[in-house]
């Protein structure tokens, strides 16, 4: 194991203002005041938009600063959806965006902020997405975005947003998918309210939780980790482990949701930076499945995470002792096995799929194609430097997960 105390690092991070607490959305208006904004446009999905337990506190917190609500986001994160929201935003005369919900709504809100600031025609924007897989971010004119997460996926402190386009909903000639990223896309503020998180249906929260949880796991072994992200990830994983096991028992209380909300805040704090992200091996596997098959990302992570870690710890150290400590299973004599078992236990407690054959994913004959997608994923660059992973290794992990 390398001497981490001797390893130099540079940490550049410009985070959102973070507000946490039960019923803290009541302070949304004051956050807008701090940002110098007067009219907030809310972006959310249809389910959240029709949930009074979420929207009533948000409306009350914004009070007379609420300019309008767009509740049309979908998991597909369409560029066309962002353009639909743009028309409503301009009609409302808004000067800020409040994104409420899960990762899809937060990503669409981020893309909306880019569209507000651009002076290009929609056809030009769509053509860029098809050609480059991304969108140019204007140097100025981006409206502030305030995120109000209701899931545990961890998309609320990010400077990257996923985006797709389809000829049926957007002026593009062919379907496209990609992401837009820039340090200027970090939200201006993030409001973490465990009371709102508790309103999310169990199935949705469980799937998102595995995604957020794995961000903390990966941060510990990522090659671009720092002592700062070690500290936040370890504390966050401890809170998430306790909270997710209690949540899985079927008897969560207020403290459970407080642990979960603080935990996901901490595991993602500092991992999305101008020089890249600490997302790594597990997310690369997840992308290899979710971008080609109709598999929910949290389910994909639940299936592959224990097997990815088992492979990783067999190949390199992967800071297994640190992960075991973070998960509360240190001192067993075999930190790698204890950490893998703990991750598997959490996935099982959440009632998520644990076998690849049980999701709408690839057949075993398609594993080599999935392996190529995993190996070409950009997040693989953040794997431990000593890891030499090839197609046979990826196929072996998929076989173990089958």
ZATI-273446 format. One record per residue (C-alpha): x, y, z; residue in one letter. Coordinates in nm, 3 decimals. Last residue first. Layout:
N
atom c1 X; c2 Y; c3 Z; rest A
...
***
This chain:
402
atom c1 -2.495; c2 -1.330; c3 -1.353; rest X
atom c1 -2.283; c2 -1.113; c3 -1.124; rest X
atom c1 -1.985; c2 -1.350; c3 -1.137; rest X
atom c1 -2.022; c2 -1.367; c3 -1.514; rest X
atom c1 -2.030; c2 -0.989; c3 -1.533; rest X
atom c1 -1.713; c2 -0.967; c3 -1.325; rest X
atom c1 -1.543; c2 -1.224; c3 -1.550; rest X
atom c1 -1.652; c2 -1.035; c3 -1.860; rest X
atom c1 -1.485; c2 -0.724; c3 -1.720; rest X
atom c1 -1.163; c2 -0.915; c3 -1.647; rest X
atom c1 -1.163; c2 -1.077; c3 -1.992; rest X
atom c1 -1.197; c2 -0.734; c3 -2.151; rest X
atom c1 -0.895; c2 -0.592; c3 -1.972; rest X
atom c1 -0.815; c2 -0.421; c3 -1.644; rest X
atom c1 -0.464; c2 -0.329; c3 -1.534; rest X
atom c1 -0.514; c2 -0.172; c3 -1.191; rest X
atom c1 -0.200; c2 -0.011; c3 -1.050; rest X
atom c1 -0.324; c2 0.343; c3 -1.114; rest X
atom c1 -0.640; c2 0.285; c3 -0.914; rest X
atom c1 -0.951; c2 0.358; c3 -1.125; rest X
atom c1 -1.012; c2 0.722; c3 -1.221; rest X
atom c1 -0.951; c2 0.665; c3 -1.593; rest X
atom c1 -1.237; c2 0.413; c3 -1.585; rest X
atom c1 -1.471; c2 0.710; c3 -1.548; rest X
atom c1 -1.432; c2 0.791; c3 -1.918; rest X
atom c1 -1.609; c2 0.472; c3 -2.026; rest X
atom c1 -1.428; c2 0.290; c3 -2.308; rest X
atom c1 -1.352; c2 -0.019; c3 -2.097; rest X
atom c1 -1.713; c2 -0.043; c3 -1.980; rest X
atom c1 -1.850; c2 -0.018; c3 -2.335; rest X
atom c1 -1.605; c2 -0.286; c3 -2.457; rest X
atom c1 -1.709; c2 -0.511; c3 -2.169; rest X
atom c1 -2.076; c2 -0.469; c3 -2.260; rest X
atom c1 -1.996; c2 -0.599; c3 -2.607; rest X
atom c1 -1.804; c2 -0.896; c3 -2.460; rest X
atom c1 -2.100; c2 -0.970; c3 -2.226; rest X
atom c1 -2.351; c2 -1.001; c3 -2.510; rest X
atom c1 -2.347; c2 -1.381; c3 -2.516; rest X
atom c1 -2.428; c2 -1.378; c3 -2.146; rest X
atom c1 -2.751; c2 -1.199; c3 -2.227; rest X
atom c1 -2.761; c2 -0.832; c3 -2.151; rest X
atom c1 -2.999; c2 -0.647; c3 -1.919; rest X
atom c1 -3.363; c2 -0.651; c3 -1.825; rest X
atom c1 -3.283; c2 -0.743; c3 -1.466; rest X
atom c1 -3.293; c2 -1.080; c3 -1.285; rest X
atom c1 -3.011; c2 -1.241; c3 -1.486; rest X
atom c1 -2.774; c2 -0.976; c3 -1.352; rest X
atom c1 -2.824; c2 -1.100; c3 -0.999; rest X
atom c1 -2.863; c2 -0.893; c3 -0.679; rest X
atom c1 -3.180; c2 -0.704; c3 -0.765; rest X
atom c1 -3.274; c2 -0.439; c3 -0.508; rest X
atom c1 -3.468; c2 -0.520; c3 -0.192; rest X
atom c1 -3.286; c2 -0.238; c3 -0.007; rest X
atom c1 -3.158; c2 -0.486; c3 0.250; rest X
atom c1 -3.007; c2 -0.692; c3 -0.032; rest X
atom c1 -2.805; c2 -0.396; c3 -0.160; rest X
atom c1 -2.692; c2 -0.317; c3 0.196; rest X
atom c1 -2.589; c2 -0.678; c3 0.259; rest X
atom c1 -2.388; c2 -0.686; c3 -0.065; rest X
atom c1 -2.198; c2 -0.371; c3 0.037; rest X
atom c1 -2.128; c2 -0.523; c3 0.379; rest X
atom c1 -2.011; c2 -0.851; c3 0.226; rest X
atom c1 -1.767; c2 -0.669; c3 -0.001; rest X
atom c1 -1.631; c2 -0.468; c3 0.292; rest X
atom c1 -1.588; c2 -0.777; c3 0.511; rest X
atom c1 -1.419; c2 -0.974; c3 0.232; rest X
atom c1 -1.171; c2 -0.695; c3 0.167; rest X
atom c1 -1.109; c2 -0.625; c3 0.537; rest X
atom c1 -1.009; c2 -0.985; c3 0.615; rest X
atom c1 -0.902; c2 -1.003; c3 0.980; rest X
atom c1 -1.242; c2 -0.884; c3 1.103; rest X
atom c1 -1.113; c2 -0.563; c3 1.261; rest X
atom c1 -1.301; c2 -0.321; c3 1.039; rest X
atom c1 -1.671; c2 -0.369; c3 0.958; rest X
atom c1 -1.811; c2 -0.020; c3 1.022; rest X
atom c1 -1.852; c2 0.076; c3 0.658; rest X
atom c1 -1.587; c2 0.349; c3 0.681; rest X
atom c1 -1.345; c2 0.110; c3 0.851; rest X
atom c1 -1.398; c2 -0.154; c3 0.583; rest X
atom c1 -1.339; c2 0.112; c3 0.317; rest X
atom c1 -1.014; c2 0.220; c3 0.482; rest X
atom c1 -0.894; c2 -0.139; c3 0.508; rest X
atom c1 -0.977; c2 -0.205; c3 0.143; rest X
atom c1 -0.764; c2 0.080; c3 0.018; rest X
atom c1 -0.787; c2 -0.066; c3 -0.335; rest X
atom c1 -0.513; c2 -0.315; c3 -0.250; rest X
atom c1 -0.488; c2 -0.435; c3 -0.608; rest X
atom c1 -0.612; c2 -0.728; c3 -0.821; rest X
atom c1 -0.809; c2 -0.931; c3 -0.566; rest X
atom c1 -0.942; c2 -0.612; c3 -0.410; rest X
atom c1 -1.066; c2 -0.489; c3 -0.747; rest X
atom c1 -1.232; c2 -0.818; c3 -0.845; rest X
atom c1 -1.424; c2 -0.841; c3 -0.517; rest X
atom c1 -1.509; c2 -0.470; c3 -0.546; rest X
atom c1 -1.656; c2 -0.520; c3 -0.892; rest X
atom c1 -1.844; c2 -0.825; c3 -0.769; rest X
atom c1 -1.999; c2 -0.640; c3 -0.474; rest X
atom c1 -2.091; c2 -0.342; c3 -0.697; rest X
atom c1 -2.240; c2 -0.534; c3 -0.992; rest X
atom c1 -2.601; c2 -0.609; c3 -0.902; rest X
atom c1 -2.668; c2 -0.319; c3 -0.666; rest X
atom c1 -2.507; c2 -0.079; c3 -0.912; rest X
atom c1 -2.729; c2 -0.195; c3 -1.197; rest X
atom c1 -3.035; c2 -0.164; c3 -0.973; rest X
atom c1 -2.940; c2 0.194; c3 -0.884; rest X
atom c1 -2.891; c2 0.276; c3 -1.252; rest X
atom c1 -3.226; c2 0.140; c3 -1.367; rest X
atom c1 -3.176; c2 -0.118; c3 -1.642; rest X
atom c1 -3.333; c2 -0.081; c3 -1.984; rest X
atom c1 -3.020; c2 -0.177; c3 -2.172; rest X
atom c1 -2.737; c2 -0.007; c3 -2.359; rest X
atom c1 -2.673; c2 0.305; c3 -2.154; rest X
atom c1 -2.774; c2 0.135; c3 -1.829; rest X
atom c1 -2.539; c2 -0.163; c3 -1.856; rest X
atom c1 -2.203; c2 -0.020; c3 -1.959; rest X
atom c1 -2.290; c2 0.290; c3 -1.759; rest X
atom c1 -2.316; c2 0.084; c3 -1.441; rest X
atom c1 -1.984; c2 -0.085; c3 -1.513; rest X
atom c1 -1.818; c2 0.255; c3 -1.550; rest X
atom c1 -1.999; c2 0.370; c3 -1.234; rest X
atom c1 -1.851; c2 0.081; c3 -1.039; rest X
atom c1 -1.499; c2 0.152; c3 -1.167; rest X
atom c1 -1.469; c2 0.525; c3 -1.110; rest X
atom c1 -1.648; c2 0.838; c3 -0.998; rest X
atom c1 -1.382; c2 1.060; c3 -0.839; rest X
atom c1 -1.464; c2 1.350; c3 -1.070; rest X
atom c1 -1.266; c2 1.578; c3 -1.294; rest X
atom c1 -1.014; c2 1.864; c3 -1.277; rest X
atom c1 -1.283; c2 2.129; c3 -1.231; rest X
atom c1 -1.433; c2 1.929; c3 -0.943; rest X
atom c1 -1.719; c2 1.689; c3 -0.879; rest X
atom c1 -1.604; c2 1.476; c3 -0.581; rest X
atom c1 -1.583; c2 1.762; c3 -0.329; rest X
atom c1 -1.900; c2 1.682; c3 -0.138; rest X
atom c1 -2.063; c2 1.377; c3 -0.295; rest X
atom c1 -2.017; c2 1.141; c3 0.000; rest X
atom c1 -2.106; c2 1.420; c3 0.245; rest X
atom c1 -2.444; c2 1.519; c3 0.106; rest X
atom c1 -2.541; c2 1.153; c3 0.064; rest X
atom c1 -2.470; c2 1.091; c3 0.431; rest X
atom c1 -2.646; c2 1.403; c3 0.557; rest X
atom c1 -2.965; c2 1.299; c3 0.379; rest X
atom c1 -2.942; c2 0.934; c3 0.480; rest X
atom c1 -2.864; c2 1.007; c3 0.844; rest X
atom c1 -3.150; c2 1.258; c3 0.865; rest X
atom c1 -3.381; c2 1.008; c3 0.698; rest X
atom c1 -3.297; c2 0.746; c3 0.960; rest X
atom c1 -3.324; c2 0.996; c3 1.244; rest X
atom c1 -3.681; c2 1.076; c3 1.145; rest X
atom c1 -3.777; c2 0.708; c3 1.158; rest X
atom c1 -3.722; c2 0.412; c3 0.928; rest X
atom c1 -3.896; c2 0.084; c3 1.016; rest X
atom c1 -3.876; c2 -0.137; c3 0.711; rest X
atom c1 -3.551; c2 -0.309; c3 0.798; rest X
atom c1 -3.409; c2 -0.174; c3 0.475; rest X
atom c1 -3.431; c2 0.184; c3 0.603; rest X
atom c1 -3.238; c2 0.080; c3 0.911; rest X
atom c1 -2.973; c2 -0.083; c3 0.691; rest X
atom c1 -2.971; c2 0.224; c3 0.469; rest X
atom c1 -2.931; c2 0.467; c3 0.758; rest X
atom c1 -2.645; c2 0.287; c3 0.930; rest X
atom c1 -2.454; c2 0.238; c3 0.606; rest X
atom c1 -2.539; c2 0.589; c3 0.486; rest X
atom c1 -2.408; c2 0.755; c3 0.801; rest X
atom c1 -2.082; c2 0.559; c3 0.792; rest X
atom c1 -2.049; c2 0.614; c3 0.419; rest X
atom c1 -2.083; c2 0.990; c3 0.467; rest X
atom c1 -1.817; c2 1.002; c3 0.740; rest X
atom c1 -1.579; c2 0.805; c3 0.520; rest X
atom c1 -1.661; c2 1.002; c3 0.205; rest X
atom c1 -1.614; c2 1.341; c3 0.374; rest X
atom c1 -1.277; c2 1.248; c3 0.522; rest X
atom c1 -1.139; c2 1.071; c3 0.217; rest X
atom c1 -1.259; c2 1.361; c3 0.001; rest X
atom c1 -1.038; c2 1.596; c3 0.201; rest X
atom c1 -0.745; c2 1.353; c3 0.215; rest X
atom c1 -0.756; c2 1.357; c3 -0.166; rest X
atom c1 -0.885; c2 1.112; c3 -0.428; rest X
atom c1 -0.758; c2 1.135; c3 -0.785; rest X
atom c1 -0.667; c2 0.763; c3 -0.814; rest X
atom c1 -1.013; c2 0.664; c3 -0.695; rest X
atom c1 -1.007; c2 0.412; c3 -0.408; rest X
atom c1 -1.192; c2 0.611; c3 -0.141; rest X
atom c1 -1.408; c2 0.800; c3 -0.390; rest X
atom c1 -1.546; c2 0.476; c3 -0.526; rest X
atom c1 -1.721; c2 0.378; c3 -0.203; rest X
atom c1 -1.861; c2 0.728; c3 -0.153; rest X
atom c1 -2.006; c2 0.738; c3 -0.502; rest X
atom c1 -2.136; c2 0.386; c3 -0.442; rest X
atom c1 -2.372; c2 0.515; c3 -0.174; rest X
atom c1 -2.524; c2 0.771; c3 -0.408; rest X
atom c1 -2.609; c2 0.508; c3 -0.669; rest X
atom c1 -2.734; c2 0.261; c3 -0.410; rest X
atom c1 -2.954; c2 0.530; c3 -0.257; rest X
atom c1 -3.121; c2 0.616; c3 -0.587; rest X
atom c1 -3.261; c2 0.266; c3 -0.618; rest X
atom c1 -3.379; c2 0.256; c3 -0.258; rest X
atom c1 -3.540; c2 0.600; c3 -0.276; rest X
atom c1 -3.743; c2 0.509; c3 -0.583; rest X
atom c1 -3.869; c2 0.183; c3 -0.433; rest X
atom c1 -3.947; c2 0.345; c3 -0.097; rest X
atom c1 -4.157; c2 0.625; c3 -0.244; rest X
atom c1 -4.013; c2 0.973; c3 -0.175; rest X
atom c1 -4.183; c2 1.160; c3 0.109; rest X
atom c1 -3.892; c2 1.097; c3 0.350; rest X
atom c1 -3.660; c2 1.297; c3 0.124; rest X
atom c1 -3.885; c2 1.600; c3 0.178; rest X
atom c1 -3.852; c2 1.575; c3 0.557; rest X
atom c1 -3.479; c2 1.517; c3 0.519; rest X
atom c1 -3.438; c2 1.867; c3 0.369; rest X
atom c1 -3.110; c2 1.928; c3 0.190; rest X
atom c1 -3.109; c2 2.267; c3 0.012; rest X
atom c1 -2.834; c2 2.322; c3 -0.240; rest X
atom c1 -2.711; c2 2.665; c3 -0.351; rest X
atom c1 -2.539; c2 2.823; c3 -0.649; rest X
atom c1 -2.542; c2 2.494; c3 -0.832; rest X
atom c1 -2.213; c2 2.391; c3 -1.002; rest X
atom c1 -2.264; c2 2.460; c3 -1.370; rest X
atom c1 -1.986; c2 2.721; c3 -1.386; rest X
atom c1 -1.729; c2 2.444; c3 -1.335; rest X
atom c1 -1.835; c2 2.304; c3 -1.670; rest X
atom c1 -1.999; c2 1.987; c3 -1.794; rest X
atom c1 -2.267; c2 1.894; c3 -2.044; rest X
atom c1 -2.337; c2 1.527; c3 -2.096; rest X
atom c1 -2.409; c2 1.284; c3 -2.376; rest X
atom c1 -2.686; c2 1.122; c3 -2.571; rest X
atom c1 -2.798; c2 1.142; c3 -2.931; rest X
atom c1 -3.085; c2 1.039; c3 -3.156; rest X
atom c1 -3.049; c2 1.142; c3 -3.518; rest X
atom c1 -3.149; c2 1.444; c3 -3.727; rest X
atom c1 -3.193; c2 1.679; c3 -3.432; rest X
atom c1 -3.457; c2 1.948; c3 -3.383; rest X
atom c1 -3.601; c2 1.806; c3 -3.057; rest X
atom c1 -3.888; c2 1.586; c3 -2.940; rest X
atom c1 -3.939; c2 1.327; c3 -3.213; rest X
atom c1 -3.582; c2 1.362; c3 -3.341; rest X
atom c1 -3.452; c2 1.247; c3 -3.001; rest X
atom c1 -3.200; c2 1.417; c3 -2.776; rest X
atom c1 -3.025; c2 1.317; c3 -2.455; rest X
atom c1 -2.868; c2 1.508; c3 -2.167; rest X
atom c1 -2.667; c2 1.420; c3 -1.856; rest X
atom c1 -2.553; c2 1.700; c3 -1.628; rest X
atom c1 -2.205; c2 1.779; c3 -1.494; rest X
atom c1 -2.102; c2 2.043; c3 -1.240; rest X
atom c1 -2.237; c2 1.838; c3 -0.952; rest X
atom c1 -2.356; c2 1.901; c3 -0.600; rest X
atom c1 -2.721; c2 1.793; c3 -0.645; rest X
atom c1 -2.673; c2 1.476; c3 -0.845; rest X
atom c1 -2.620; c2 1.256; c3 -0.538; rest X
atom c1 -2.859; c2 0.969; c3 -0.608; rest X
atom c1 -3.025; c2 0.997; c3 -0.266; rest X
atom c1 -3.368; c2 1.126; c3 -0.366; rest X
atom c1 -3.574; c2 1.438; c3 -0.290; rest X
atom c1 -3.304; c2 1.686; c3 -0.385; rest X
atom c1 -3.368; c2 2.063; c3 -0.366; rest X
atom c1 -3.116; c2 2.226; c3 -0.599; rest X
atom c1 -3.080; c2 2.602; c3 -0.644; rest X
atom c1 -2.965; c2 2.712; c3 -0.989; rest X
atom c1 -2.837; c2 3.064; c3 -1.058; rest X
atom c1 -2.905; c2 3.196; c3 -1.410; rest X
atom c1 -2.621; c2 3.154; c3 -1.660; rest X
atom c1 -2.562; c2 3.483; c3 -1.843; rest X
atom c1 -2.189; c2 3.454; c3 -1.897; rest X
atom c1 -1.920; c2 3.236; c3 -2.053; rest X
atom c1 -2.176; c2 3.028; c3 -2.240; rest X
atom c1 -2.150; c2 2.649; c3 -2.193; rest X
atom c1 -2.099; c2 2.452; c3 -2.514; rest X
atom c1 -2.307; c2 2.137; c3 -2.530; rest X
atom c1 -2.194; c2 1.773; c3 -2.525; rest X
atom c1 -2.190; c2 1.452; c3 -2.727; rest X
atom c1 -1.979; c2 1.622; c3 -2.994; rest X
atom c1 -2.169; c2 1.570; c3 -3.320; rest X
atom c1 -2.520; c2 1.491; c3 -3.197; rest X
atom c1 -2.500; c2 1.743; c3 -2.912; rest X
atom c1 -2.363; c2 2.007; c3 -3.147; rest X
atom c1 -2.644; c2 1.948; c3 -3.395; rest X
atom c1 -2.900; c2 1.993; c3 -3.120; rest X
atom c1 -2.756; c2 2.331; c3 -3.022; rest X
atom c1 -2.750; c2 2.443; c3 -3.384; rest X
atom c1 -3.110; c2 2.330; c3 -3.439; rest X
atom c1 -3.217; c2 2.510; c3 -3.120; rest X
atom c1 -3.080; c2 2.843; c3 -3.251; rest X
atom c1 -2.789; c2 2.995; c3 -3.063; rest X
atom c1 -2.812; c2 3.286; c3 -2.818; rest X
atom c1 -2.718; c2 3.082; c3 -2.512; rest X
atom c1 -2.770; c2 3.191; c3 -2.150; rest X
atom c1 -3.120; c2 3.052; c3 -2.097; rest X
atom c1 -3.019; c2 2.734; c3 -2.280; rest X
atom c1 -2.734; c2 2.670; c3 -2.035; rest X
atom c1 -2.966; c2 2.720; c3 -1.736; rest X
atom c1 -3.213; c2 2.478; c3 -1.895; rest X
atom c1 -2.936; c2 2.216; c3 -1.917; rest X
atom c1 -2.888; c2 2.250; c3 -1.541; rest X
atom c1 -3.264; c2 2.224; c3 -1.479; rest X
atom c1 -3.274; c2 1.911; c3 -1.696; rest X
atom c1 -2.996; c2 1.760; c3 -1.484; rest X
atom c1 -3.169; c2 1.840; c3 -1.153; rest X
atom c1 -3.498; c2 1.700; c3 -1.279; rest X
atom c1 -3.337; c2 1.376; c3 -1.390; rest X
atom c1 -3.123; c2 1.343; c3 -1.078; rest X
atom c1 -3.415; c2 1.341; c3 -0.839; rest X
atom c1 -3.662; c2 1.605; c3 -0.725; rest X
atom c1 -3.679; c2 1.983; c3 -0.712; rest X
atom c1 -3.466; c2 2.215; c3 -0.927; rest X
atom c1 -3.507; c2 2.585; c3 -0.839; rest X
atom c1 -3.408; c2 2.813; c3 -1.128; rest X
atom c1 -3.334; c2 3.185; c3 -1.100; rest X
atom c1 -3.411; c2 3.507; c3 -1.291; rest X
atom c1 -3.771; c2 3.440; c3 -1.391; rest X
atom c1 -3.981; c2 3.647; c3 -1.630; rest X
atom c1 -4.252; c2 3.382; c3 -1.632; rest X
atom c1 -4.275; c2 3.376; c3 -2.011; rest X
atom c1 -3.899; c2 3.322; c3 -2.035; rest X
atom c1 -3.911; c2 3.026; c3 -1.796; rest X
atom c1 -4.213; c2 2.875; c3 -1.971; rest X
atom c1 -4.039; c2 2.881; c3 -2.309; rest X
atom c1 -3.721; c2 2.744; c3 -2.152; rest X
atom c1 -3.907; c2 2.454; c3 -1.990; rest X
atom c1 -4.013; c2 2.326; c3 -2.331; rest X
atom c1 -3.651; c2 2.371; c3 -2.444; rest X
atom c1 -3.532; c2 2.166; c3 -2.147; rest X
atom c1 -3.780; c2 1.893; c3 -2.241; rest X
atom c1 -3.645; c2 1.893; c3 -2.597; rest X
atom c1 -3.295; c2 1.839; c3 -2.459; rest X
atom c1 -3.437; c2 1.523; c3 -2.305; rest X
atom c1 -3.333; c2 1.399; c3 -1.962; rest X
atom c1 -3.463; c2 1.045; c3 -2.029; rest X
atom c1 -3.572; c2 1.005; c3 -1.666; rest X
atom c1 -3.850; c2 1.258; c3 -1.732; rest X
atom c1 -3.898; c2 1.630; c3 -1.665; rest X
atom c1 -4.239; c2 1.786; c3 -1.725; rest X
atom c1 -4.333; c2 1.961; c3 -1.403; rest X
atom c1 -4.257; c2 2.324; c3 -1.490; rest X
atom c1 -4.358; c2 2.560; c3 -1.210; rest X
atom c1 -4.384; c2 2.938; c3 -1.214; rest X
atom c1 -4.253; c2 3.269; c3 -1.081; rest X
atom c1 -4.238; c2 3.181; c3 -0.712; rest X
atom c1 -4.082; c2 3.483; c3 -0.536; rest X
atom c1 -4.411; c2 3.562; c3 -0.359; rest X
atom c1 -4.364; c2 3.268; c3 -0.121; rest X
atom c1 -4.052; c2 3.066; c3 -0.209; rest X
atom c1 -4.069; c2 2.863; c3 0.111; rest X
atom c1 -4.446; c2 2.829; c3 0.086; rest X
atom c1 -4.419; c2 2.697; c3 -0.269; rest X
atom c1 -4.148; c2 2.451; c3 -0.164; rest X
atom c1 -4.346; c2 2.343; c3 0.144; rest X
atom c1 -4.657; c2 2.282; c3 -0.072; rest X
atom c1 -4.459; c2 2.109; c3 -0.346; rest X
atom c1 -4.316; c2 1.824; c3 -0.142; rest X
atom c1 -4.606; c2 1.699; c3 0.071; rest X
atom c1 -4.839; c2 1.818; c3 -0.207; rest X
atom c1 -4.705; c2 1.555; c3 -0.450; rest X
atom c1 -4.827; c2 1.635; c3 -0.802; rest X
atom c1 -4.506; c2 1.809; c3 -0.909; rest X
atom c1 -4.308; c2 1.526; c3 -0.754; rest X
atom c1 -4.481; c2 1.278; c3 -0.981; rest X
atom c1 -4.479; c2 1.503; c3 -1.288; rest X
atom c1 -4.110; c2 1.588; c3 -1.268; rest X
atom c1 -3.951; c2 1.909; c3 -1.144; rest X
atom c1 -3.831; c2 2.254; c3 -1.247; rest X
atom c1 -3.930; c2 2.554; c3 -1.033; rest X
atom c1 -3.881; c2 2.906; c3 -1.173; rest X
atom c1 -3.767; c2 3.156; c3 -0.911; rest X
atom c1 -3.828; c2 3.530; c3 -0.928; rest X
atom c1 -3.633; c2 3.784; c3 -0.719; rest X
atom c1 -3.265; c2 3.697; c3 -0.731; rest X
atom c1 -2.972; c2 3.867; c3 -0.556; rest X
atom c1 -2.820; c2 3.533; c3 -0.459; rest X
atom c1 -2.859; c2 3.605; c3 -0.086; rest X
atom c1 -3.220; c2 3.703; c3 -0.152; rest X
atom c1 -3.275; c2 3.375; c3 -0.335; rest X
atom c1 -3.139; c2 3.190; c3 -0.032; rest X
atom c1 -3.377; c2 3.389; c3 0.190; rest X
atom c1 -3.670; c2 3.283; c3 -0.025; rest X
atom c1 -3.570; c2 2.919; c3 0.004; rest X
atom c1 -3.575; c2 2.931; c3 0.384; rest X
atom c1 -3.889; c2 2.721; c3 0.433; rest X
atom c1 -3.702; c2 2.457; c3 0.236; rest X
atom c1 -3.519; c2 2.394; c3 0.567; rest X
atom c1 -3.812; c2 2.184; c3 0.690; rest X
atom c1 -3.574; c2 1.940; c3 0.865; rest X
atom c1 -3.220; c2 2.068; c3 0.819; rest X
atom c1 -2.944; c2 2.136; c3 0.572; rest X
atom c1 -2.836; c2 2.443; c3 0.371; rest X
atom c1 -2.530; c2 2.418; c3 0.151; rest X
atom c1 -2.392; c2 2.712; c3 -0.048; rest X
atom c1 -2.270; c2 2.548; c3 -0.364; rest X
atom c1 -1.916; c2 2.430; c3 -0.392; rest X
atom c1 -1.607; c2 2.584; c3 -0.551; rest X
atom c1 -1.346; c2 2.310; c3 -0.533; rest X
atom c1 -0.978; c2 2.297; c3 -0.623; rest X
atom c1 -0.776; c2 2.037; c3 -0.435; rest X
atom c1 -0.413; c2 1.983; c3 -0.531; rest X
atom c1 -0.238; c2 1.672; c3 -0.407; rest X
atom c1 0.101; c2 1.543; c3 -0.300; rest X
atom c1 0.133; c2 1.182; c3 -0.177; rest X
atom c1 0.360; c2 1.146; c3 0.128; rest X
atom c1 0.077; c2 1.090; c3 0.375; rest X
atom c1 -0.081; c2 0.838; c3 0.137; rest X
atom c1 0.217; c2 0.604; c3 0.170; rest X
atom c1 0.136; c2 0.344; c3 -0.091; rest X
atom c1 0.000; c2 0.000; c3 0.000; rest X
***
